[in-house]
Amino acid sequence: MRVVISQSMYFPWIGLLEQIRLTDIFVHYDDVQYTRGFYNRVQVKTANGIKWLTVPLRDYHRGQRIDEILVDNRVDWRKGHRDILRQAYLKAPFRNQMLALVDEVFDKPLHTLADVSKASLLSLARFFRLTEEVQFINSVNLGITGSGSQRILDICCALGAKIYVTGHGARNYLDHDAFEKAGIAVRYMQYRCLPYPQLHGDFTPYVTALDLVANCGAEGKYYIQSETVDWRRFLDESH
């Protein structure tokens, strides 16, 4: 049983979809403190360089959880984001499919940051048919308290995980020995970032996966092909 535990992200980059492809259970880890990151913003490649799509937050204060933060729907951020995407992918072969996916998300009642990021992540995963054999769970529903590495371990144990798959940031806080003692193997993502046909200059994977939708359509699934590496090897190669 493989488990991924991650904050949901707004129309995320392909790397998060690669984690979903490699897991049996994906835990939306949104009942944790919001920090600056890609939870409410993502890059888009345009003819005029990189632009950011940023979901505005309402009455945000330091220490709030991702699933508590309200989206500022007093401003029409949806239209602004759609206009940027429509213009950026004017010549993309699957532009209409991409915009339809975006509209499907934007038509939902999106009140919190977790609502937005979760809906956009799942829409991409469904589009590439990555959800068919993956169970999606919200960490808040597990009733597991605590923080940091210990809470991650407790969630994995509760779900019967044999393998915990994680992104590179976990190397800074994860207690790898504690996972081993619990009989859970820790494996880090080994992103392949396969180049695919892309508009506007040199290829970059570090943009929203809507880029993959617009340029490749459903066939883009075949570019989501990363693997994992054992934590010891990962740490050795990181030095």
Secondary structure, DSSP 4 states (H G I P E B T S, - for coil): -EEEEE---SS-BHHHHHHHHT-SEEEE--SSB--SSSSSEEEEEETTEEEEEE--EES--TT-BTTTPEE-TTS-HHHHHHHHHHHHTTT-TTHHHHHHHHHHHHTS---BHHHHHHHHHHHHHHHTT-STT-EEEEGGGGT----HHHHHHHHHHHTT-SEEEE-GGGGGT--HHHHHHTT-EEEEEE--------SSSS--S-SBTHHHHHHHGGGGGGG---EEEEHHHHHHHH-
